[in-house]
Amino acid sequence: MALLIVSKIKQLWNIWNIRVLIQLSLLLQAFLILFASQRKQTGNKWVILLIWSAYLLADWVASFTVGLISSTQSEHSGRHADNGDLLAFWSPFLLLHLGGPDSITSFSLEDNELWIRHALGLILQAPTPTILMFIVGTIKYAERTCALCFASLERFGGSALPKPDPGSEYEKIARRYSSLKNANLPIKWKTIPEPETKFWGSKFTDNNSGSDNEMDDPQLLQTAHAIFQTYKGLIVGHLFSPRERERSRNFFLGRNPEEAFKLVEFELSFMYEVLHTKVAAVRCRLGYVLRVFCFFSVLGSFLYFYLIEKSGFDEFDITLTYALLIGAMILDALSWIMLLVSDWTLICLKDTVQGNATKNIAKIVLAFLGRKRWSGSVSQCNFISYCLKHRSKWLDQLLVDLDIGVYVNKLALMRLSSINSISNDAKVFIFDQLKMKSSVADDVQTAEQICSHGRAWLRVKTDGFDKVAWSIDEFQYAESLLLWHIASELCYNGNTVNISSETRSQRGLCKLLSDYMFHLLVTQPTMMAVVAGNWQVAFQDTCAEAKRFFRNSKLTESDQYVSCQKLLEVDSIHKAEKVKGGKSKSVLFDACMLAKQLQDFKEPTRWCLMNQVWVELMSYAATNCRPTTHAAQVSNGGELLTFIWLLMTHLGLGKQFYQQVSTDKMKLEVEK
């Protein structure tokens, strides 16, 4: 009986496998073309996981089905018998599916480096018998391969380089110099100033440093594209000249926070599309011609199949073939619509950006796409909440023995994480702090000093910082971050009675930034790897001490306010190292001491000081995070830290500028 059931299942699989997989492949293509772009707008892990699964499954299903068709035997039986001609006609559709939709060519930056593998796959998939659809499938697959190639870091970095400049002919000038000197003629070197090059923000900085020239969304989009073209080399570590720095700095100093964040949002959207979609391969004259050819080729195949005699084919197979043809045309039409109403359409109209017709088209496109191009939110995680989640001692020991404690703890932290939107007040405060730093960074050297020695900046610009400077000076970066996070939580859970609206706003901002940076530290170590140092030891020691304290105090996860009050009740007048020695790296009671010192400040001064420290901690992490790590975040909803990195760059802060005395050329002349 069991063998009979297995035999029936096997027979059913042999009949339906190709048909089911082809339908699944078509559905996956439809899902990706409609929803793949959502991953730049959300940081939701489940949404990203769903898109990632569909992305991987789409390639596997198409490749596997091609293999099934190739290995199908010539034995035919039953109503659903395999038809050799239709199987041959279906094969190019799978090649078309392997080419993927325009909205996703790669899921991560690493995928772009595999373009050679896809090129090999294109060659190996070529021998299919149906010529017209084969050509369409080959073009689509070639588009994807080219897009991956263009987005690979080596090729992307090459496209960001300026044109080769060999300079003046040295040997010719040397010969002329020798001849003039031998002739005893007076010689002088004349300076030829470097010609002024066109600047993308010039029309917005000509008057009043741009402060009175507010920009609408179409202008912001056009400007963001020019900024992206100028600064895309950041991803691969290119350095920029003092002139580029000064122009960008003056432009962004004249922008308000809303404009600045919108510019960076557009810039990151362009970055996402170049790195993870087919835009680089399609947005050219040849790309448009091939798109038109492909659409009419599929339409021609549909008409041909409609007109031929089909009496020898199975009814279901005929229906499936129609579904494939109609599905291909619908997906192609959707690609055309998305292509025509995308941001890049506005860029094509840049030569007539001041025309009313162009502005109206721009407004329609922006309204169609919506204003959201990143998640607009930050993940939140809290140390106190995590430590109040008790596990028994024997379970903790078991996890250590199995060497999986780190992974279980990370899952627990992710489960406790939440997502909060970034308010306009937060954007205003962050941008104003960055502008304040940029306003005094008149040269590259000063900018580097401000970014490298944030403690000195805080001492000069933050009233009362000297009192709490030990919390920054005496600890590594990650230890300071953890210490300030705990202290911020203790202050946040303090007295909330009769506080002003300004204090409430500053207090909420402190909580937002504190929980965000702690979340990055514990769940995204790649973003903090350069500055994290010995953070895991400090984190585990602080966790162990906090859990012991809460366990001894019989506190549960619902007692967060009470737990903060209990910690503040401890008479922490001496630093932990003096009391316990230096072996334990716990900063729990150092944080209690810091919180008590901060509570001595009046409100809202206390919260303003704390927020300034948090912006400084964020700035330091942003400038020290690897550029490729920042670039990887655009496909996961974006990160506030990446926004800060680009804002600092455009404001002339950071490490991506080189110092140069002069770029003027010299000309040899005979002195008169």
C-alpha positions in Angstrom: 0.0 0.0 0.0 2.8 2.4 0.9 4.6 1.6 -2.3 1.5 2.3 -4.3 1.1 5.7 -2.6 4.7 6.5 -3.3 4.3 5.4 -6.9 1.2 7.6 -7.3 2.9 10.6 -5.8 5.9 10.1 -8.1 3.7 9.8 -11.1 1.8 13.0 -10.1 5.2 14.8 -9.7 6.4 13.7 -13.1 3.2 15.0 -14.7 3.0 18.4 -12.9 6.5 19.3 -11.8 7.4 21.5 -14.8 4.0 23.1 -15.0 3.8 24.0 -11.3 7.4 25.3 -11.2 6.8 27.5 -14.3 3.8 29.0 -12.6 5.7 29.5 -9.4 8.5 31.2 -11.3 6.1 33.6 -12.9 4.5 34.4 -9.6 7.9 35.1 -8.0 8.8 37.5 -10.8 5.5 39.3 -10.3 6.2 39.5 -6.5 9.7 40.9 -7.0 8.8 43.5 -9.6 6.0 44.8 -7.3 7.6 44.6 -3.9 11.4 44.3 -4.2 11.9 48.1 -4.0 10.1 48.1 -0.6 13.3 47.0 1.1 14.8 50.5 0.8 11.7 51.9 2.5 11.5 49.6 5.5 13.8 48.2 8.2 11.3 45.4 9.1 13.3 42.2 9.3 10.3 40.0 8.2 9.7 42.0 5.1 13.4 41.9 4.1 13.5 38.2 4.9 10.4 37.6 2.6 12.0 39.6 -0.3 15.4 37.8 0.3 13.6 34.4 0.2 11.8 35.3 -3.0 15.0 36.6 -4.6 16.9 33.3 -3.9 13.9 31.1 -4.8 13.3 32.9 -8.1 16.8 32.0 -9.5 16.6 28.5 -8.1 13.2 27.7 -9.5 14.1 29.0 -13.0 17.4 27.1 -13.1 15.9 23.9 -11.7 13.0 24.0 -14.2 15.4 24.4 -17.1 17.2 21.4 -15.8 13.9 19.4 -15.6 13.0 20.4 -19.2 16.4 19.4 -20.4 16.2 16.0 -18.7 12.6 15.2 -19.7 12.4 11.8 -21.4 10.5 11.2 -24.6 8.0 9.0 -22.9 4.5 10.5 -23.0 1.4 9.3 -21.2 -2.0 10.5 -20.1 -3.9 13.7 -20.5 -1.1 15.9 -19.2 1.6 14.3 -21.4 4.7 16.4 -22.0 4.7 18.1 -25.3 8.1 18.5 -26.7 7.3 21.6 -28.8 5.7 23.4 -25.9 8.5 22.5 -23.6 10.9 24.0 -26.0 8.8 27.1 -26.2 8.7 27.4 -22.4 12.4 27.2 -21.9 13.2 30.8 -23.1 10.6 32.1 -20.5 12.8 30.7 -17.8 15.8 32.4 -19.3 13.6 35.6 -19.2 12.9 34.9 -15.5 16.6 34.4 -14.8 17.2 37.9 -16.1 15.0 39.0 -13.2 12.9 42.2 -12.9 14.3 45.7 -13.1 13.6 46.3 -9.4 16.2 43.9 -8.1 19.4 42.5 -9.6 21.3 41.9 -6.3 20.3 41.6 -2.7 23.6 42.7 -1.2 26.8 44.3 -2.4 28.5 40.9 -2.4 26.1 39.7 -5.1 27.4 42.3 -7.5 30.8 40.7 -7.4 29.2 37.5 -8.9 28.5 39.0 -12.2 31.0 36.7 -13.9 29.1 33.7 -12.7 25.9 35.1 -14.2 27.8 35.8 -17.5 28.8 32.1 -17.5 25.2 31.2 -16.8 24.1 33.3 -19.7 26.4 31.4 -22.1 25.3 28.0 -20.7 21.6 28.7 -21.0 21.8 29.8 -24.6 21.0 26.7 -26.6 17.2 26.9 -26.6 15.1 26.1 -29.7 12.6 29.0 -29.9 14.5 31.8 -31.4 12.3 34.8 -30.8 11.7 34.2 -27.1 15.3 33.0 -26.8 16.5 36.4 -27.9 14.2 38.2 -25.5 15.4 36.0 -22.6 19.0 36.5 -23.5 18.6 40.3 -23.6 16.9 40.2 -20.1 19.6 38.0 -18.7 22.3 40.1 -20.3 20.8 43.2 -18.7 21.0 41.7 -15.3 24.6 40.6 -15.8 25.6 44.0 -17.0 23.8 45.7 -14.1 25.7 43.4 -11.7 29.0 44.2 -13.5 28.4 47.9 -13.3 27.6 47.7 -9.6 30.6 45.7 -8.7 32.9 47.7 -6.5 35.8 47.6 -9.0 33.7 48.8 -11.9 31.7 51.2 -9.7 34.9 52.7 -8.4 36.3 53.1 -11.9 33.2 55.0 -13.0 33.7 57.4 -10.2 37.2 58.4 -11.3 37.7 61.7 -13.1 39.0 61.8 -16.7 42.7 61.0 -17.0 44.8 64.2 -16.7 48.5 63.8 -17.8 49.1 67.5 -17.3 51.4 69.6 -19.3 54.1 68.0 -21.5 56.9 67.8 -19.0 59.7 66.9 -21.5 58.7 69.7 -23.8 58.8 72.3 -21.0 62.1 70.9 -19.9 63.6 71.3 -23.4 62.3 74.8 -23.6 63.7 75.7 -20.2 67.1 74.3 -21.1 67.2 76.2 -24.4 66.2 79.5 -22.8 68.7 79.0 -20.0 71.5 78.2 -22.5 70.6 81.4 -24.5 70.9 83.4 -21.2 67.4 84.7 -21.6 65.5 85.9 -18.5 63.0 83.2 -17.4 59.9 83.5 -15.3 57.1 81.0 -14.3 53.6 82.3 -14.8 50.7 80.9 -12.8 47.7 79.8 -14.9 44.6 79.6 -12.6 42.6 76.5 -12.9 39.5 77.1 -15.0 36.3 77.4 -13.0 34.2 74.3 -13.3 30.4 74.1 -13.2 29.1 73.5 -9.7 25.8 71.6 -9.1 24.7 74.0 -6.4 25.8 77.3 -7.8 22.3 78.7 -8.6 21.2 78.1 -5.0 24.3 79.7 -3.4 24.8 82.8 -5.6 22.6 85.0 -3.3 22.8 85.2 0.4 24.8 81.9 0.6 21.6 80.1 -0.4 19.8 80.8 2.8 16.9 82.5 1.1 16.7 80.2 -1.9 14.4 77.4 -0.8 14.3 74.4 -3.1 11.2 72.5 -4.2 11.2 68.7 -4.5 12.1 68.5 -8.3 15.1 70.9 -7.7 16.1 68.8 -4.7 16.0 65.7 -6.7 18.0 67.1 -9.6 20.6 68.5 -7.1 20.8 65.2 -5.2 21.5 63.4 -8.5 24.4 65.8 -9.2 25.7 65.2 -5.6 25.5 61.5 -6.1 27.5 61.7 -9.3 30.1 63.8 -7.6 30.4 61.8 -4.4 29.6 58.2 -5.4 33.4 57.5 -5.1 32.9 57.7 -1.3 31.8 54.1 -1.4 35.2 52.9 -2.6 37.3 55.3 -0.6 38.0 58.1 -3.0 39.3 61.4 -1.5 38.0 64.8 -2.6 39.7 68.1 -3.1 39.5 71.2 -0.9 37.6 73.0 -3.6 34.9 70.3 -3.8 34.8 70.3 0.0 34.3 74.1 0.2 31.6 74.2 -2.5 29.6 71.4 -0.9 30.1 72.9 2.6 28.9 76.3 1.6 25.9 74.8 -0.2 24.8 72.7 2.8 25.4 75.4 5.3 22.7 77.4 3.4 20.2 74.5 3.6 17.6 74.0 6.3 17.3 70.6 8.0 14.3 69.4 5.9 16.1 70.2 2.7 19.4 68.6 3.9 17.7 65.3 4.9 15.7 65.2 1.8 18.8 65.7 -0.4 20.5 62.8 1.4 17.4 60.7 1.1 17.3 61.2 -2.7 21.1 60.6 -2.9 20.8 57.2 -1.1 17.8 56.3 -3.3 20.0 56.8 -6.4 22.8 54.8 -4.7 20.3 51.9 -4.0 19.0 51.9 -7.6 22.5 51.9 -9.1 23.8 49.1 -6.8 20.7 46.9 -6.7 18.6 47.4 -9.8 19.0 47.4 -13.6 19.0 51.2 -13.9 22.6 51.4 -15.0 22.0 48.9 -17.8 18.6 50.1 -19.0 18.9 53.9 -18.7 20.7 54.5 -22.0 19.7 54.7 -25.7 20.6 51.0 -26.4 18.7 50.0 -23.3 15.5 51.8 -24.5 15.8 50.2 -28.0 16.2 46.7 -26.5 13.2 47.3 -24.2 11.0 48.2 -27.2 12.3 45.2 -29.2 11.7 42.8 -26.3 8.1 44.0 -25.8 7.2 43.6 -29.4 9.0 40.3 -29.6 6.9 38.9 -26.8 3.8 40.4 -28.5 4.8 38.8 -31.8 5.3 35.4 -30.0 1.8 35.8 -28.5 0.2 36.5 -31.9 2.1 33.6 -33.5 1.0 31.2 -30.9 -2.6 32.5 -31.1 -2.7 31.9 -34.9 -1.1 28.5 -35.2 -3.0 25.2 -35.1 -3.1 23.9 -31.5 -5.2 20.8 -31.9 -2.3 18.4 -31.0 -1.5 20.2 -27.7 -2.9 19.5 -24.3 -5.6 22.0 -23.2 -3.8 22.8 -19.9 -0.5 23.3 -21.6 -2.1 25.7 -24.0 -3.6 27.7 -21.1 -0.2 27.7 -19.3 1.5 29.0 -22.4 -1.0 31.8 -22.8 -0.4 32.6 -19.1 3.4 32.8 -19.7 3.0 35.0 -22.7 0.4 37.4 -21.1 2.4 37.4 -17.9 5.6 38.3 -19.7 3.8 41.2 -21.4 2.2 42.4 -18.2 5.5 42.3 -16.3 7.2 44.2 -19.2 4.4 46.8 -19.2 4.9 47.2 -15.4 8.6 47.7 -16.0 7.9 50.4 -18.5 5.5 52.2 -16.2 8.0 52.0 -13.3 10.8 53.2 -15.6 8.8 56.2 -16.9 7.6 57.4 -13.5 10.9 56.9 -11.7 13.2 59.6 -10.3 15.5 59.1 -13.3 12.8 60.4 -15.7 13.2 63.8 -13.9 17.0 63.6 -14.4 16.5 63.2 -18.1 14.6 66.5 -18.1 17.4 68.5 -16.3 18.1 70.7 -19.3 14.6 72.2 -19.0 14.4 72.1 -15.2 13.0 75.7 -15.0 10.2 75.0 -17.5 6.6 74.9 -16.2 5.9 71.7 -18.1 8.9 70.0 -16.6 7.9 71.1 -13.1 4.4 69.7 -13.6 5.8 66.4 -14.8 8.1 66.3 -11.8 5.2 66.9 -9.4 3.2 64.1 -11.0 6.2 61.7 -10.8 6.9 62.6 -7.2 3.2 62.3 -6.2 3.0 58.9 -7.9 6.1 57.5 -6.2 5.3 59.1 -2.8 7.7 61.0 -0.7 9.2 58.1 1.2 12.5 56.6 0.0 13.8 55.2 3.2 12.2 53.8 6.4 12.4 57.1 8.2 12.7 55.2 11.5 15.4 53.8 13.8 15.5 50.6 15.7 15.5 50.8 19.5 16.9 48.5 22.2 17.3 49.0 25.9 19.9 47.6 28.3 17.7 47.7 31.4 14.9 45.9 29.7 17.2 43.2 28.4 18.8 42.6 31.8 15.4 42.3 33.5 14.5 39.3 31.3 15.7 36.7 33.7 17.0 33.2 32.8 17.9 30.6 35.4 21.5 30.2 36.3 21.7 26.6 35.0 20.3 27.7 31.6 22.9 30.5 31.4 25.6 27.9 32.2 24.2 25.5 29.6 24.3 28.1 26.9 27.9 28.9 27.8 28.9 25.2 27.7 27.3 24.8 24.3 29.1 27.9 23.1 25.8 29.4 21.8 25.2 32.1 24.5 26.3 34.9 22.2 23.7 33.9 19.5 20.9 33.4 22.0 21.6 36.7 23.6 21.6 38.4 20.2 18.2 36.8 19.3 16.9 38.0 22.7 18.1 41.6 22.0 16.5 41.5 18.5 13.2 40.2 20.0 13.2 43.1 22.5 13.9 45.7 19.7 11.3 48.1 18.5 11.1 50.7 15.8 10.4 54.4 16.3 10.0 57.1 13.7 12.5 60.0 13.6 10.7 63.2 14.4 11.4 66.5 12.7 12.7 67.9 16.0 15.4 65.2 16.0 16.4 66.0 12.4 16.6 69.7 13.3 18.7 69.1 16.4 21.1 66.7 14.6 21.6 69.0 11.6 22.1 72.1 13.7 24.8 70.4 15.7 26.6 69.3 12.5 26.3 72.8 11.0 27.8 74.3 14.2 30.8 72.0 13.8 31.1 72.7 10.1 30.9 76.5 10.5 34.2 76.5 12.3 35.9 73.9 10.1 37.3 76.4 7.6 40.0 74.0 6.3 40.6 70.2 6.0 43.0 70.1 9.0 40.5 71.8 11.3 37.7 69.5 10.1 39.8 66.4 10.9 40.7 67.7 14.3 37.0 68.3 15.2 36.0 64.8 14.0 39.0 63.0 15.6 38.9 64.9 18.9 35.3 65.2 19.7 36.0 65.5 23.5 37.8 68.8 22.9 34.8 70.0 20.8 32.4 69.1 23.6 34.5 70.9 26.2 34.5 74.1 24.2 30.9 74.0 22.9 29.0 72.3 25.8 28.5 74.2 29.1 29.2 72.0 32.1 30.8 69.1 30.1 34.0 69.2 32.2 32.1 67.9 35.2 31.2 64.6 33.3 34.2 64.5 30.9 35.7 61.5 32.8 32.9 59.4 31.3 34.4 60.0 27.9 38.1 60.4 28.7 38.7 57.4 30.9 36.9 54.7 28.7 37.1 53.2 25.3 34.4 54.4 22.8 32.1 51.4 23.2 32.4 51.5 27.0 31.5 55.2 27.0 28.5 54.5 24.8 27.3 51.8 27.1 27.9 53.9 30.1 26.0 56.9 28.6 23.2 54.6 27.5 22.6 53.3 31.0 22.9 56.8 32.5 20.4 58.2 29.9 17.9 55.5 30.8 18.3 56.2 34.5 17.7 59.9 33.9 14.8 59.2 31.6 13.1 57.2 34.3 13.5 60.0 36.9 11.1 62.7 37.8 8.6 63.4 35.0 6.2 65.7 36.9 5.7 69.3 35.8 8.2 69.3 33.0 8.0 71.8 30.2 7.2 70.9 26.6 10.8 71.8 25.6 12.2 69.4 28.3 9.8 66.7 27.2 11.0 67.0 23.6 14.7 67.0 24.5 14.1 64.1 26.9 12.4 62.0 24.2 15.2 62.8 21.7 17.8 61.6 24.2 15.9 58.3 24.7 15.6 57.9 20.9 19.3 58.4 20.2 20.5 56.4 23.2 18.4 53.3 22.4 19.4 53.6 18.8 23.1 53.6 19.4 22.8 50.8 21.9 20.9 48.8 19.3 23.6 49.3 16.7 26.3 48.3 19.1 24.7 45.0 20.1 22.9 43.9 16.9 24.9 45.5 14.1 28.5 45.1 15.1 29.7 45.5 11.5 28.7 49.2 11.6 30.6 49.7 14.9 33.5 47.4 14.3 36.1 50.0 13.9 35.2 51.8 17.1 33.8 49.0 19.2 37.1 47.9 20.7 36.7 45.5 23.7 32.9 46.1 23.9 31.9 42.5 24.3 33.8 42.1 27.5 32.4 45.3 28.9 28.9 44.3 27.8 28.9 40.8 29.3 30.4 42.0 32.6 27.9 44.9 32.9 25.0 42.5 32.0 26.2 40.0 34.6 26.4 42.7 37.3 23.0 44.2 36.4 21.3 40.8 36.3 22.7 39.9 39.7 21.5 43.2 41.1 18.0 42.8 39.7 17.8 39.2 40.9 18.9 40.1 44.4 16.4 42.9 44.4 13.6 40.5 43.2 12.8 42.8 40.2 11.0 41.6 37.1 10.7 43.0 33.6 7.6 45.0 34.5 9.6 46.9 37.1 11.8 49.0 34.8 11.0 52.3 36.6 11.6 50.7 40.0 14.8 49.1 38.9 16.2 52.5 37.8 15.3 54.0 41.1 16.9 51.1 42.9 20.2 51.6 41.0 20.1 55.3 41.8 19.7 54.5 45.5 23.1 52.8 45.6 25.7 55.1 47.1 28.0 55.2 44.1 30.4 57.9 45.1 33.5 56.0 44.0 34.3 54.7 40.5 33.9 50.9 40.0 37.5 50.3 39.3 38.6 51.7 42.6 36.1 49.5 44.5 36.4 46.3 42.5 39.7 46.5 40.8 40.3 46.5 37.0 39.5 42.8 36.2 35.8 43.4 35.8 34.9 45.8 32.9 31.4 46.5 34.2 30.3 50.1 33.8 27.0 49.7 35.6 27.7 51.8 38.7 29.9 54.2 36.8 26.7 54.9 34.9 24.9 55.4 38.1 27.5 57.9 39.2 27.2 59.7 35.9 23.4 59.8 36.1 23.6 61.4 39.5 26.0 64.1 38.2 23.7 64.8 35.3 20.7 65.1 37.6 22.5 68.1 39.2 22.0 70.0 36.0 18.9 72.0 35.6 16.3 71.1 32.9 16.4 71.4 30.0 20.1 72.1 30.1 20.7 68.5 31.3 19.0 67.0 28.2 20.6 69.4 25.8 24.0 68.4 27.1 23.2 64.7 26.9 21.8 65.1 23.3 25.0 67.0 22.3 27.1 64.1 23.6 24.9 61.6 21.7 25.3 63.5 18.5 29.0 63.5 19.0 29.1 59.7 19.7 27.0 59.2 16.6 29.2 61.4 14.5 32.4 59.6 15.6 30.8 56.2 14.8 29.5 57.5 11.4 32.9 58.8 10.2 34.7 55.7 11.3 32.3 53.2 9.8 33.5 51.6 6.6 31.9 53.2 3.5 30.9 49.8 2.1 29.1 49.1 5.3 27.2 52.3 5.0 26.3 51.5 1.4 25.0 48.1 2.4 22.3 49.7 4.6 20.4 51.3 1.7 18.9 47.9 0.9 17.7 47.4 4.5 15.6 50.5 4.9 18.5 52.8 5.5 20.2 53.9 8.7 20.3 57.3 10.5 24.0 56.7 11.0 24.4 56.6 7.2 22.5 59.9 6.9 24.8 61.5 9.4 27.9 60.2 7.5 26.8 61.8 4.3 25.7 65.0 5.9 29.1 65.3 7.6 30.8 64.7 4.3 28.7 67.3 2.5 29.4 69.7 5.4 33.1 69.3 4.9 33.6 67.1 8.0 35.4 63.7 8.2 38.3 62.0 6.7 37.5 61.8 3.0 39.3 65.0 1.9 42.9 65.6 1.0 45.0 68.7 1.7 46.4 70.5 -1.4 48.4 73.7 -1.6 47.5 74.6 -5.2 46.0 73.1 -8.3 47.1 76.0 -10.6 49.2 75.1 -13.6 52.6 76.8 -14.4 53.7 78.3 -17.7 57.3 79.0 -18.7 57.8 82.5 -20.3 60.6 84.8 -21.3 60.7 87.8 -18.9 60.3 91.1 -20.7 
